[in-house]
Amino acid sequence: MAAIVPADIEAVLSPLSDRGVTRTALKVLQMLKRFFNFAIKKHLITSNPAAPYNSTDINGKAGPRRRVLSADDEAMRSTPNFPPHVSSAIKLLLALAVRKSELVQAKWTEFDLDNAVWHIPTDRTKTESAIRIPLSNWALEVLNEQKAKSFNDYVFPMIRKSPGKVTEYMGDSTINHALYRLQSDLEPFTVHDLRRTARTHLAALGTPSHIAEMCLNHKPKGIESVYNVYDYFEERKASLRSLSNLFQSFESGNSGKIIPFKQSQKTA
């Protein structure tokens, strides 16, 4: 390890920078700096070879991503051998606006398909609050397809055993890897862009901001999070139904018959 010099770090970062994957290069640099700082603490080395590098060495800072998929982004269907289970996961990420980890680690015991509800427990949410996710008809179709192919407790089971993998659900990098290999002329997009896409289309459909934020399981800000415990389930149900209808229309090639979500007159 002591033989690693700054030139070796540059050899890792340069190919990423040349490919234009700035955010990935930044993450790699951050991880390298942490790794070598840890090695210094353990008295394995005396200096950090990644220390001289910063964002200016990899094409500058990567600003906030703004990528949103549109009706024209249908490359998954035309890409040979695009994994069907990944396609199903992407549909659910778009339809339900949940986080990737919440979906890929989900067990069938969390789902009440008969009543179209997904119960995510407290220990599996970023907000550390349990939440009920209403399931649209499109989401139910995808889930029932997965259920017919299930062979363990997970909605997205591990397809192929990887060295060192101890969990039985789909790998955290599986969707990312499939998107990286996507054969199309589309502007590249990431898993998190799917969540941004869902939020953007919710707004375009007329969903009130506070309901759209609840659809993403974002906590209310300030004192409201203490005094308002209403979960807007019915409102979220209507919103996610409209969102699913939109994406389903994209899938069928007909996006001209979507009815915007109308805010209920009901008050909490």
Secondary structure, DSSP 8 states (H G I E B T S, - for coil): -TT--HHHHHHHHHHHHHHT-HHHHHHHHHHHHHHHHHHHHTTS-SS-TTTT--GGGGTS----------TT--HHHHSTT--HHHHHHHHHHHHH---HHHHHT-BGGGEETTTTEEEE-GGGSTTS--EEEE--HHHHHHHHHHHHH--SSBSSB-SS--TT---SB--TTHHHHHHHT--SSS----HHHHHHHHHHHHHHTT--HHHHHHHTT----TTHHHH-----HHHHHHHHHHHHHHHHHHHHT--S--------S---
